[in-house]
Amino acid sequence: MTPPTILVTGGAGFVGSHFARAAAEAGRAVVVLDDLSGGPPAVLPPGVPLVVGDIGDGPALRRLCATHHVGAVAHFAGKIQVGESVAHPDVYFDVNLVRSLTLLEAIRDEGITACLFSSSAAVYGTPAAVPIPELARREPVSPYGATKLAFEFALEAWGTAFGLRWAALRYFNAAGAHPDGTLRESHQPETHLIPLAIDAALGVRPPLTIFGDDYDTPDGTCVRDYIHVTDLASAHLLALARLEQGQTLGAVNLGTGHGYSVREVIEATAQAVGRPVPHVIGPRRAGDPPRLVADPARATALLAWHPARSDLATIVEDAARSRLHGPQPSAPSQAPAPPAGP
């Protein structure tokens, strides 16, 4: 029997496009739904249709699912900037929760019983201890994290009431690029540390601003657990296979269990690019925990998942290769320290 089509919401974005490619290369039929609000669409594999649309349009979602015989959903669509969520919580709750609930209603109505969700370590807020297990206290410190956690609760409720099998994959810091250089981070505006550090070294953006160098960490800068985007894609495929076999996974951390500081990322970037990374020290940014490092034991046990490209040097080298040989940013912007989540 031919496996059902996977609907990938937000599949023209950074992580979603890598998953769409990995799924297509694994022989799965894929259809991408994206409103293109996060920037230009990624290059999708041949035969993968891109439907420009809104996850909040229930009738269109139902037509799309029926037309393409969708049997599983991988939900990446959403707003991702922590700082922006503080300034515009209304937008974040609308997109990440209200419109996403419309997606869940369509899933229920179309009889779709498997849903992967792109969640975030931001659900934990400032952790009491690291590494962080899935059962750690969940106290988000931003509207972004709150919307991710709220949708996890919705998934759990849909599972209880309607039999939805689901997994909320909590990323720590998604990073890197496809090894062939054709897929990379291209957010508008870009807010993630590694691409901004690379662009600062290349001289296409202003010097990097490190937001705080007085944290209780070995070198005073924030420590984050970086996970290569292709490793994220492989974890999603493994999780989807479990859902389609009839299991519900719930929340699963995706990280390496090892953290790197902002200064370590700057040093790795300088080595990868062959140029120093100009940078200045700024004040701390509200909502930035000193350390966010995953306990990935559950992903290892449930999925037999082992990151293959998530050492810092490989992550930065892949990202640098994609930016050295791909199109460059059209306008500079200030470069922040790493976000509290992906």
C-alpha positions as CSV (number, residue, x, y, z in Angstrom):
1,M,0.0,0.0,0.0
2,T,1.3,3.5,-0.9
3,P,1.9,5.6,2.2
4,P,-0.4,8.6,2.5
5,T,0.7,12.1,1.6
6,I,2.3,14.3,4.2
7,L,1.1,17.9,4.5
8,V,4.0,20.1,5.6
9,T,2.8,23.4,6.9
10,G,5.6,26.0,6.8
11,G,7.4,23.7,4.5
12,A,9.0,26.6,2.5
13,G,10.9,27.7,5.7
14,F,14.2,26.6,7.2
15,V,13.4,23.4,9.2
16,G,10.2,22.6,7.2
17,S,12.0,22.6,3.8
18,H,14.7,20.2,5.2
19,F,12.0,17.9,6.4
20,A,10.1,18.1,3.1
21,R,13.3,17.2,1.2
22,A,14.1,14.3,3.6
23,A,10.6,12.9,3.3
24,A,10.6,13.1,-0.5
25,E,14.0,11.4,-0.6
26,A,12.5,8.7,1.6
27,G,9.9,8.1,-1.1
28,R,7.0,9.9,0.6
29,A,4.5,12.1,-1.2
30,V,4.6,15.6,0.2
31,V,2.6,18.8,-0.3
32,V,3.8,22.0,1.3
33,L,1.5,24.8,2.6
34,D,3.2,28.1,3.3
35,D,2.0,31.8,3.4
36,L,5.6,32.9,2.5
37,S,5.6,35.5,5.3
38,G,9.0,34.4,6.7
39,G,10.9,35.2,3.5
40,P,11.5,33.7,0.1
41,P,10.6,30.1,-0.3
42,A,13.2,27.4,-0.1
43,V,14.0,25.2,-3.1
44,L,11.7,22.3,-2.8
45,P,12.4,18.9,-4.4
46,P,10.9,18.1,-7.9
47,G,7.4,16.9,-7.6
48,V,6.7,18.6,-4.3
49,P,3.9,21.1,-4.8
50,L,3.9,24.4,-2.9
51,V,0.4,25.7,-2.1
52,V,0.5,29.4,-0.9
53,G,-2.1,29.7,1.8
54,D,-3.0,30.2,5.4
55,I,-3.3,27.6,8.1
56,G,-6.2,29.6,9.5
57,D,-8.3,29.0,6.3
58,G,-10.3,26.0,7.4
59,P,-12.2,25.4,4.1
60,A,-9.0,25.7,2.0
61,L,-7.3,23.3,4.4
62,R,-10.0,20.7,4.0
63,R,-9.9,21.0,0.2
64,L,-6.1,20.6,0.2
65,C,-6.2,17.5,2.4
66,A,-8.9,15.9,0.3
67,T,-7.3,16.8,-3.0
68,H,-3.9,15.5,-2.1
69,H,-5.1,12.5,0.0
70,V,-3.3,13.8,3.1
71,G,-2.8,11.2,5.8
72,A,-0.3,12.9,8.1
73,V,0.6,16.5,9.0
74,A,4.0,18.0,10.0
75,H,3.2,21.4,11.4
76,F,6.1,23.9,11.1
77,A,4.2,27.0,10.3
78,G,4.3,29.8,12.9
79,K,6.0,32.9,14.2
80,I,9.4,32.3,15.8
81,Q,10.9,35.6,17.1
82,V,11.0,35.7,20.9
83,G,11.6,39.5,21.1
84,E,8.8,40.2,18.6
85,S,6.4,38.0,20.5
86,V,6.9,40.3,23.6
87,A,6.0,43.3,21.5
88,H,3.2,41.7,19.6
89,P,1.7,38.9,21.7
90,D,-1.6,39.3,19.8
91,V,0.0,38.2,16.5
92,Y,1.8,35.3,18.1
93,F,-1.3,33.9,19.9
94,D,-3.3,34.4,16.7
95,V,-0.9,32.6,14.4
96,N,0.7,30.0,16.7
97,L,-2.4,29.1,18.6
98,V,-5.7,30.3,17.1
99,R,-4.9,29.6,13.5
100,S,-3.2,26.4,14.4
101,L,-6.4,25.2,16.2
102,T,-8.1,25.7,12.8
103,L,-5.5,23.3,11.4
104,L,-6.4,20.8,14.1
105,E,-10.1,21.1,13.4
106,A,-9.4,20.3,9.7
107,I,-7.2,17.3,10.7
108,R,-10.1,16.0,12.8
109,D,-12.7,16.6,10.1
110,E,-10.6,14.9,7.4
111,G,-9.9,11.8,9.5
112,I,-6.1,12.5,9.7
113,T,-4.7,10.8,12.8
114,A,-1.0,11.6,12.8
115,C,0.5,15.1,13.6
116,L,4.1,16.2,14.2
117,F,4.5,19.6,15.8
118,S,7.6,21.8,15.6
119,S,7.8,22.8,19.3
120,S,10.6,24.6,21.2
121,A,12.8,24.5,24.3
122,A,11.2,27.9,25.0
123,V,8.4,26.0,26.8
124,Y,10.8,25.5,29.7
125,G,11.6,29.2,30.3
126,T,14.5,29.6,32.6
127,P,15.3,26.0,33.7
128,A,16.2,25.2,37.3
129,A,18.9,22.9,36.1
130,V,20.5,21.6,32.9
131,P,20.4,19.4,31.0
132,I,16.6,19.7,30.7
133,P,14.4,16.6,30.6
134,E,10.9,16.6,29.1
135,L,9.4,16.4,32.6
136,A,11.1,19.6,33.8
137,R,9.0,22.5,34.9
138,R,7.4,24.4,32.0
139,E,7.2,28.1,32.6
140,P,7.7,30.0,29.4
141,V,9.1,33.5,29.8
142,S,7.9,34.8,26.4
143,P,4.6,34.8,24.5
144,Y,6.4,32.7,21.9
145,G,7.1,30.0,24.4
146,A,3.6,30.3,25.8
147,T,2.0,29.7,22.4
148,K,4.1,26.6,21.8
149,L,3.1,25.2,25.1
150,A,-0.5,26.0,24.6
151,F,-0.6,24.2,21.3
152,E,1.0,21.1,23.0
153,F,-1.9,21.1,25.4
154,A,-4.3,21.3,22.4
155,L,-2.6,18.3,20.8
156,E,-2.9,16.3,24.0
157,A,-6.6,17.2,24.2
158,W,-7.2,16.2,20.6
159,G,-5.4,12.9,21.3
160,T,-7.7,12.2,24.2
161,A,-11.0,13.3,22.5
162,F,-10.4,12.4,18.9
163,G,-7.7,9.8,18.9
164,L,-5.0,12.0,17.3
165,R,-1.5,10.5,17.5
166,W,1.0,13.3,18.0
167,A,4.5,14.3,18.8
168,A,5.7,17.7,20.0
169,L,9.4,17.8,19.1
170,R,11.0,20.4,21.3
171,Y,14.0,21.9,19.4
172,F,16.8,23.6,21.2
173,N,18.7,25.7,18.6
174,A,18.1,24.6,15.0
175,A,21.2,25.5,13.0
176,G,23.4,24.6,10.0
177,A,22.3,24.1,6.4
178,H,21.9,21.3,3.9
179,P,25.4,19.9,3.2
180,D,24.9,20.6,-0.6
181,G,24.4,24.3,0.2
182,T,21.0,24.5,-1.5
183,L,18.9,25.0,1.7
184,R,19.8,27.4,4.4
185,E,18.4,29.9,6.9
186,S,16.8,32.8,5.2
187,H,14.6,34.5,7.8
188,Q,13.4,38.1,7.2
189,P,14.6,39.6,9.4
190,E,17.4,37.1,10.4
191,T,17.6,36.7,14.2
192,H,19.7,33.5,14.7
193,L,23.2,33.7,15.9
194,I,25.2,31.5,13.5
195,P,24.0,33.1,10.1
196,L,24.4,36.6,11.6
197,A,27.9,35.8,12.8
198,I,28.8,34.5,9.4
199,D,27.4,37.6,7.7
200,A,29.2,39.9,10.1
201,A,32.5,38.1,9.2
202,L,31.7,38.4,5.5
203,G,31.0,42.2,6.0
204,V,27.5,42.0,4.7
205,R,26.0,43.0,8.1
206,P,27.2,45.2,10.9
207,P,29.3,43.8,13.8
208,L,27.6,41.2,15.9
209,T,26.1,42.4,19.1
210,I,26.5,40.0,22.0
211,F,23.7,40.6,24.4
212,G,25.4,40.2,27.8
213,D,28.8,38.9,28.8
214,D,28.2,38.7,32.5
215,Y,26.1,35.5,32.8
216,D,27.0,32.7,35.2
217,T,28.6,30.7,32.4
218,P,32.3,29.8,31.8
219,D,32.9,32.8,29.5
220,G,30.0,35.0,30.6
221,T,27.9,34.5,27.4
222,C,24.8,32.5,26.9
223,V,25.1,28.8,26.3
224,R,22.9,27.0,23.9
225,D,22.5,23.4,22.5
226,Y,22.8,23.6,18.7
227,I,21.2,20.9,16.6
228,H,21.9,20.5,12.9
229,V,18.8,21.0,10.7
230,T,19.4,17.7,8.8
231,D,19.5,15.9,12.2
232,L,16.1,17.5,13.0
233,A,14.7,16.3,9.7
234,S,15.8,12.7,10.4
235,A,14.3,12.8,13.9
236,H,11.0,13.9,12.3
237,L,10.9,11.0,9.9
238,L,11.6,8.6,12.7
239,A,8.9,10.1,14.9
240,L,6.4,10.1,12.0
241,A,7.0,6.4,11.5
242,R,6.1,5.8,15.1
243,L,2.9,7.8,14.8
244,E,1.9,5.9,11.7
245,Q,2.5,2.6,13.5
246,G,-0.1,3.7,16.0
247,Q,1.9,5.2,18.8
248,T,1.6,8.6,20.4
249,L,5.0,10.1,21.5
250,G,4.0,13.3,23.3
251,A,6.9,15.7,24.0
252,V,10.4,14.8,22.9
253,N,13.5,17.0,23.2
254,L,15.7,17.3,20.2
255,G,19.2,18.4,21.1
256,T,22.7,17.0,21.7
257,G,23.1,17.3,25.4
258,H,26.1,19.6,24.9
259,G,26.0,23.4,24.9
260,Y,28.2,26.0,23.3
261,S,28.6,29.7,24.3
262,V,28.2,32.7,22.1
263,R,31.9,33.2,22.2
264,E,32.6,29.6,21.2
265,V,30.2,30.1,18.2
266,I,32.1,33.2,17.2
267,E,35.4,31.4,17.4
268,A,34.1,28.5,15.3
269,T,32.7,30.9,12.7
270,A,36.0,32.7,12.4
271,Q,37.7,29.4,11.7
272,A,35.1,28.3,9.2
273,V,35.0,31.6,7.3
274,G,38.7,32.4,7.6
275,R,38.0,35.9,8.9
276,P,37.4,37.3,12.4
277,V,33.8,38.1,13.4
278,P,33.5,41.8,14.3
279,H,31.4,42.1,17.5
280,V,30.5,44.4,20.3
281,I,29.1,43.8,23.8
282,G,25.5,45.0,24.5
283,P,23.2,44.7,27.5
284,R,21.4,41.5,28.3
285,R,18.3,40.8,26.4
286,A,15.1,40.2,28.4
287,G,14.1,36.5,28.5
288,D,17.5,35.0,27.7
289,P,18.2,32.1,30.1
290,P,22.0,31.7,30.8
291,R,21.9,28.0,29.7
292,L,19.6,25.9,27.6
293,V,20.8,22.4,27.1
294,A,18.7,19.3,26.3
295,D,18.5,16.0,27.9
296,P,18.0,14.0,24.7
297,A,17.7,10.6,26.4
298,R,14.0,10.2,25.4
299,A,14.7,10.8,21.7
300,T,17.5,8.2,21.8
301,A,15.3,5.6,23.6
302,L,12.0,6.2,21.6
303,L,13.5,6.8,18.2
304,A,16.9,5.3,18.2
305,W,18.0,8.8,17.0
306,H,21.6,9.9,17.1
307,P,22.6,13.3,15.6
308,A,25.1,12.8,12.9
309,R,26.1,16.4,11.9
310,S,25.6,18.4,15.2
311,D,29.1,19.0,16.3
312,L,29.6,22.8,16.3
313,A,32.3,22.8,13.6
314,T,30.2,20.9,11.1
315,I,27.1,23.1,11.8
316,V,29.0,26.3,11.2
317,E,30.9,24.9,8.2
318,D,27.7,23.9,6.5
319,A,26.1,27.2,7.3
320,A,29.1,29.1,6.0
321,R,29.3,27.1,2.8
322,S,25.6,27.9,2.0
323,R,26.2,31.6,2.7
324,L,29.5,31.9,0.8
325,H,28.0,30.4,-2.3
326,G,24.4,31.4,-2.1
327,P,22.6,34.8,-2.4
328,Q,23.7,37.4,0.2
329,P,21.3,39.4,2.4
330,S,19.9,42.5,0.8
331,A,20.0,44.7,3.8
332,P,22.0,44.7,7.1
333,S,20.4,44.4,10.5
334,Q,21.7,44.3,14.1
335,A,22.8,40.8,15.1
336,P,21.4,39.5,18.4
337,A,22.7,36.7,20.6
338,P,21.0,33.3,20.3
339,P,17.2,33.1,20.9
340,A,15.7,31.3,23.8
341,G,14.5,28.6,21.4
342,P,14.6,27.8,17.7
